Amino acid sequence: MRDILITVIVLGLLPFILRSPRIGAYAWAWLSLMNPHRGAFGFARSIPFAHLVALSTLAGFLFSRDRRPFPVNSITVTQVLLLVWMSITCFFALNSTEIVLERWIFVFKIQLMLFVTMMLIRGREQIERLIWVVTLSVGFYGVKGGIWTLMGGGSGRVWGPAGSMIEGNNEVGLALVMLIPFMYFLHQVSTRRLIRAALVFAIVTSCFAILGSQSRGALLALVGMAFVLALKGKRPIQMSLLLGTLIVSAALFMPESWTARMGTIKTYEADSSAMSRISTWKTLWNLALDRPLVGGGFGSDNAAVFAAYAPERVGDYVGGAVLVAHSIYFQALGEHGFPGLLLYLLLGFFTWKKAAEIAKKTEKDAELATWVPLLMRMVQVSLVGFAIGGAFLSLVYFDLPYYIIGYVVLVDATLREREKSNLISQPPKNKTITV
């Protein structure tokens, strides 16, 4: 039944996407983030729904009258430069051509559809619709995982959709941390009581799902995100007390096994998993020092590379045994060298800076002050969560952070078009001629 339902929905959307590619941008976000076909049991799992939606969106985009010019600002320029540099490092990659090409195509498809989305969506209604799609796509696993954690007394472990970038417990935990600020945003701008209540429920269950993932990195990210959310949200004191109470209550609900695992944050030296991460970071640092400009390219997480650059044995752990970067910073550094890491960090910096500028610029505008400043602050809050949790995960190419960056780009483009429209609509000032 699931297979039929998903197939009917996606195939039924294709004609509408051809007529309005904006629908395709929403559908792509839904498919790439939620991976609904992974929840099927039969033929739907093997159908390339994302490819069909992408091709339909691109076809509709080419003939659409609604597309806008590509928004050029510090964020998008850096994003394009990062993609270009990632492409350049492919020519110097240490892995096989087949694997490097496969991963480059994967990254290029994500970035291409993000760029298309930036040229199709404008205005509050369309931006909020995108936020809803992104939030519901991943938030579904927060509600599901939170309920499961509550029903099981926190004894199990929450996982993401199989075969996706957030399949792992650590990854889905961090993704939910990044989404909570936007659940809060949607709660604040929504006027319907039922929707507001549903969003409160989603926030609470997502917090339990984050703890239920048993991810120490996600816990640190949650605490850091909650602290900044309390400062950036409305009524800082009330928000601090509310979030603090929620996190503490949820933590007290969890069993002793969870408490013991989280306690290893303080004693990481005695934890083999933590030490494996440190050893992996040393490996990638050695790789970057040997190849500072281009790094190892896509696919540096392979046995040959790690064997060549792994540090000495650490206790009972042989460095390089775990072929995963375990950090967005070391992943960017190891695969794309110091220029790649610099561009990646600049992307976050420019996003934060632009969000702050827009928030300050619009806070006294009667029309925009109701949603833009809050959205920009929530982007900043989400980025804090990603910056903390991402220090322990290989998620440089994960879609979600780029969508969050895209919110700032879309708002900035909307404001520019609004200013241009106001200038055109203003009547020319009468000139006084003095004789």
ZAKE-255869 format. One record per residue (C-alpha): residue in three letters; y, x, z. Coordinates in steps of 0.5 Angstrom, whole numbers, padded with zeros to 4 digits, always signed. Each point is the difference from the previous one (the first is absolute). Example, Ala and Ser with C-alpha at 12.3 -4.5 7.8 and 13.67 -1.06 7.14 Angstrom:
# residues 2
ALA-0009+0025+0016;SER+0007+0002-0002;
***
This chain:
# residues 435
MET+0000+0000+0000;ARG+0005+0006+0002;ASP-0002+0003-0007;ILE+0002-0006-0004;LEU+0006-0002+0004;ILE+0003+0007-0001;THR-0001+0000-0007;VAL+0003-0006-0001;ILE+0006+0001+0004;VAL+0001+0007-0004;LEU-0002-0002-0007;GLY+0004-0006+0001;LEU+0006+0004+0002;LEU+0000+0004-0007;PRO+0004-0005-0004;PHE+0005-0001+0005;ILE+0001+0008+0001;LEU+0001+0000-0008;ARG+0005-0005+0000;SER+0003+0003+0007;PRO-0002+0007+0001;ARG+0004-0001+0007;ILE-0007-0004+0002;GLY-0004+0006-0002;ALA+0004+0005+0005;TYR-0001-0005+0005;ALA-0008+0000-0002;TRP+0000+0007+0000;ALA+0002+0001+0007;TRP-0005-0005+0002;LEU-0006+0003-0003;SER+0002+0007+0001;LEU+0001-0001+0007;MET-0004-0005+0002;ASN-0006+0001-0004;PRO-0003-0007+0000;HIS-0005+0001-0005;ARG-0003+0005+0005;GLY-0002-0006+0004;ALA-0004-0003-0005;PHE-0008+0001+0000;GLY-0001+0000-0008;PHE+0003+0001-0007;ALA+0007+0000+0003;ARG-0001+0006+0003;SER-0001+0004-0007;ILE+0006-0004-0004;PRO+0006+0005-0001;PHE+0005-0006+0003;ALA+0005+0005+0001;HIS+0000+0003-0007;LEU+0000-0007-0003;VAL+0006-0002+0004;ALA+0004+0007-0001;LEU-0001+0000-0008;SER+0002-0008+0000;THR+0006+0002+0004;LEU+0002+0006-0004;ALA-0001-0004-0006;GLY+0005-0006+0002;PHE+0005+0006+0003;LEU+0001+0002-0007;PHE+0002-0006-0003;SER+0003-0003+0006;ARG+0008-0002+0001;ASP+0000+0001+0007;ARG-0002+0007+0001;ARG+0006+0004+0002;PRO+0002+0008-0001;PHE-0004+0004+0005;PRO+0004+0001+0006;VAL+0003+0007+0001;ASN+0001+0003+0007;SER-0002+0006+0004;ILE-0006-0004+0002;THR-0003-0001-0007;VAL+0002+0006-0003;THR-0003+0004+0006;GLN-0006-0005-0001;VAL+0000+0002-0008;LEU+0000+0007+0001;LEU-0006+0000+0005;LEU-0004-0003-0005;VAL+0002+0005-0005;TRP-0001+0006+0005;MET-0007-0003+0001;SER-0002-0001-0007;ILE+0003+0008-0001;THR-0005+0002+0006;CYS-0006-0003-0004;PHE+0000+0006-0005;PHE-0001+0005+0006;ALA-0005-0004+0004;LEU-0006+0003+0003;ASN-0005-0006-0001;SER-0003-0002-0007;THR+0004-0003-0005;GLU-0004-0007+0000;ILE+0002-0001+0008;VAL+0007+0002-0001;LEU+0001-0004-0006;GLU-0003-0006+0004;ARG+0004+0001+0006;TRP+0007+0001-0004;ILE-0002-0007-0004;PHE-0001-0003+0007;VAL+0007+0002+0002;PHE+0003-0001-0006;LYS-0002-0007-0001;ILE+0003-0002+0007;GLN+0007+0003-0001;LEU+0000-0003-0007;MET-0001-0007+0003;LEU+0005+0002+0005;PHE+0005+0002-0005;VAL-0001-0007-0004;THR+0001-0004+0007;MET+0006+0004+0001;MET+0003-0003-0007;LEU-0003-0007+0001;ILE+0002-0002+0007;ARG+0007-0002+0002;GLY+0004-0004+0005;ARG-0002-0002+0007;GLU-0005-0006-0002;GLN-0004+0005-0004;ILE+0000+0006+0004;GLU-0002-0005+0006;ARG-0006-0002-0004;LEU-0002+0007-0001;ILE+0000+0001+0007;TRP-0004-0006+0002;VAL-0005+0002-0006;VAL-0001+0007+0003;THR+0000-0002+0008;LEU-0005-0005-0001;SER-0004+0004-0005;VAL-0001+0005+0006;GLY+0002-0004+0006;PHE-0007-0004-0002;TYR-0004+0005+0003;GLY+0005+0001+0006;VAL-0002-0008+0002;LYS-0007+0001-0002;GLY-0001+0006+0004;GLY+0004-0002+0006;ILE-0004-0006+0001;TRP-0006+0003-0001;THR+0002+0005+0005;LEU+0002-0005+0005;MET-0007-0004-0001;GLY-0004+0007+0001;GLY+0004+0002+0006;GLY+0002+0006-0004;SER-0007+0003+0000;GLY+0000+0001-0008;ARG+0004+0004-0005;VAL+0005-0003-0005;TRP-0001+0002-0007;GLY+0004-0002-0006;PRO-0002-0002-0007;ALA-0006+0004-0003;GLY+0002+0004-0006;SER+0007+0000+0002;MET+0005+0005+0002;ILE+0000-0003+0007;GLU-0007-0001+0001;GLY-0001+0005+0006;ASN+0002-0002+0007;ASN+0006+0005+0000;GLU+0003-0002-0007;VAL+0000-0008+0002;GLY+0003+0001+0007;LEU+0006+0004-0003;ALA+0001-0005-0006;LEU+0000-0005+0005;VAL+0005+0004+0005;MET+0005+0000-0007;LEU-0001-0007-0001;ILE+0002-0003+0007;PRO+0008+0002-0001;PHE-0001-0005-0006;MET-0003-0005+0003;TYR+0005+0000+0005;PHE+0005+0000-0006;LEU-0003-0006-0003;HIS+0000-0004+0007;GLN+0007+0001+0001;VAL+0003-0002-0007;SER-0005-0006+0000;THR+0002-0007+0002;ARG-0006-0004+0000;ARG-0003+0000+0007;LEU-0007+0000-0002;ILE+0001+0006-0004;ARG+0003+0004+0006;ALA-0005-0002+0004;ALA-0006+0003-0005;LEU+0004+0006+0000;VAL+0000+0001+0007;PHE-0007-0001+0000;ALA-0001+0005-0005;ILE+0004+0005+0003;VAL-0004-0001+0007;THR-0007+0000-0004;SER+0002+0006-0004;CYS+0002+0004+0006;PHE-0007-0001+0003;ALA-0003+0002-0007;ILE+0004+0006+0001;LEU-0003+0002+0006;GLY-0007-0003-0002;SER+0000+0005-0006;GLN-0001+0005+0006;SER+0005+0005-0004;ARG+0004+0005+0004;GLY+0005+0001-0005;ALA+0001-0007-0001;LEU+0001-0001+0007;LEU+0005+0006+0000;ALA+0003-0003-0006;LEU+0001-0007+0004;VAL+0003+0002+0006;GLY+0005+0004-0004;MET+0001-0006-0005;ALA+0001-0005+0006;PHE+0005+0005+0003;VAL+0004+0000-0006;LEU-0001-0007-0002;ALA+0003-0002+0007;LEU+0006+0004-0001;LYS+0001-0002-0007;GLY-0002-0008+0001;LYS+0005-0005+0002;ARG+0000+0000+0008;PRO-0002+0007+0002;ILE-0001-0001+0007;GLN-0004-0007-0001;MET-0004+0004-0006;SER-0002+0006+0004;LEU-0003-0005+0006;LEU-0003-0004-0005;LEU-0004+0005-0004;GLY-0001+0005+0006;THR-0004-0006+0003;LEU-0004-0002-0006;ILE-0002+0007-0001;VAL-0002+0001+0008;SER-0003-0006+0000;ALA-0004+0001-0006;ALA-0002+0007+0002;LEU-0002-0003+0007;PHE-0005-0005-0004;MET-0004+0006-0003;PRO-0006+0002+0003;GLU-0001+0007+0004;SER-0003+0003-0007;TRP+0007-0001-0003;THR+0004+0003+0006;ALA-0005+0006+0000;ARG+0001+0001-0008;MET+0008-0001+0001;GLY+0000+0005+0005;THR-0003+0006-0004;ILE+0008+0000-0003;LYS+0001+0004+0006;THR-0006+0005+0000;TYR+0000+0001-0008;GLU-0003+0007+0001;ALA-0006-0003+0003;ASP-0001-0005-0006;SER-0004+0002-0006;SER+0004-0005-0005;ALA+0007+0002+0003;MET-0002+0008-0001;SER-0003-0002-0007;ARG+0007-0002-0002;ILE+0003+0006+0002;SER-0005+0004-0003;THR+0001-0004-0007;TRP+0008+0001+0001;LYS-0001+0008+0001;THR-0004-0001-0007;LEU+0005-0003-0004;TRP+0006+0004+0003;ASN-0004+0006-0002;LEU-0001-0003-0007;ALA+0008-0001+0000;LEU+0001+0007+0002;ASP-0004+0003-0006;ARG+0002-0005-0005;PRO+0007-0002+0003;LEU+0003-0003-0007;VAL-0006-0005-0002;GLY-0005+0000+0005;GLY-0007-0002-0001;GLY+0002-0006-0005;PHE-0004-0007+0001;GLY-0007+0001+0003;SER+0002+0006+0004;ASP-0005-0004+0005;ASN-0006+0003-0002;ALA-0005+0005+0003;ALA+0002+0006-0005;VAL+0007+0000+0002;PHE-0001-0001+0007;ALA-0005+0006+0001;ALA+0005+0004-0003;TYR+0005-0001+0004;ALA-0003-0003+0007;PRO+0002+0003+0006;GLU-0005+0004+0005;ARG-0005-0004+0004;VAL+0003-0005+0005;GLY-0005-0001+0006;ASP-0006-0003-0003;TYR+0004-0003-0006;VAL+0000+0004-0006;GLY+0007+0000-0004;GLY+0000-0004-0006;ALA-0006-0004+0001;VAL+0004-0007+0000;LEU+0003+0000-0007;VAL+0006-0004+0001;ALA+0007+0002+0001;HIS+0001-0005+0006;SER+0008+0000-0001;ILE+0005-0002-0005;TYR+0004+0006+0001;PHE-0006+0005+0000;GLN-0003-0004-0006;ALA+0007+0000-0004;LEU+0000+0008+0002;GLY-0007+0002-0002;GLU+0000-0004-0006;HIS+0007+0001-0003;GLY+0003+0006+0003;PHE+0006+0000+0004;PRO+0004-0003-0005;GLY-0004-0006+0000;LEU+0000+0000+0007;LEU+0008+0000+0000;LEU+0000-0005-0005;TYR-0004-0005+0004;LEU+0004+0001+0006;LEU+0006-0001-0004;LEU-0002-0006-0002;GLY-0001-0003+0007;PHE+0007+0003+0002;PHE+0004-0003-0006;THR-0004-0007+0002;TRP+0002+0001+0007;LYS+0007+0002-0002;LYS+0001-0006-0005;ALA-0002-0005+0004;ALA+0005+0002+0006;GLU+0005+0000-0005;ILE-0002-0007-0003;ALA+0000-0003+0007;LYS+0007+0003+0002;LYS+0003-0003-0006;THR-0003-0007+0000;GLU+0000-0001+0007;LYS+0007-0004+0000;ASP-0001-0003-0007;ALA-0001-0008+0002;GLU-0006-0001-0006;LEU-0004+0007+0001;ALA+0001+0001+0008;THR-0005-0006+0001;TRP-0006+0005-0003;VAL+0002+0006-0003;PRO+0002+0005+0006;LEU-0006-0003+0004;LEU-0005+0002-0006;MET+0003+0007-0001;ARG-0001+0001+0008;MET-0007-0002-0001;VAL-0001+0004-0006;GLN+0002+0006+0005;VAL-0005-0002+0006;SER-0006-0001-0005;LEU+0002+0007-0003;VAL+0000+0003+0007;GLY-0007-0003+0001;PHE-0003+0003-0006;ALA+0003+0007+0002;ILE-0003+0000+0006;GLY-0007-0003-0002;GLY+0000+0004-0007;ALA+0000+0006+0004;PHE-0007-0001+0001;LEU-0002-0003-0007;SER-0001+0001-0007;LEU+0004-0005-0003;VAL+0005+0003-0004;TYR-0002-0004-0006;PHE+0000-0007+0004;ASP+0003-0006-0003;LEU+0003-0003+0006;PRO+0006+0005+0002;TYR+0002+0000-0007;TYR+0001-0007+0000;ILE+0004+0001+0006;ILE+0004+0005-0003;GLY+0001-0005-0006;TYR+0003-0005+0004;VAL+0006+0004+0001;VAL+0000+0002-0007;LEU+0000-0008-0002;VAL+0005-0002+0005;ASP+0005+0006-0002;ALA-0001-0002-0007;THR+0001-0007+0002;LEU+0007+0002+0003;ARG+0002+0004-0006;GLU-0001-0006-0005;ARG+0004-0005+0005;GLU+0006+0005+0000;LYS+0000+0001-0007;SER-0001-0008-0001;ASN+0006-0001+0005;LEU+0004+0005-0004;ILE-0001-0003-0006;SER+0002-0007+0003;GLN+0006+0002+0003;PRO+0006-0002-0004;PRO+0005+0005-0002;LYS+0006+0002+0004;ASN+0006-0003-0003;LYS+0005+0006-0001;THR+0007+0000+0001;ILE+0004+0003-0005;THR+0007+0003+0002;VAL+0006+0000-0005;
***
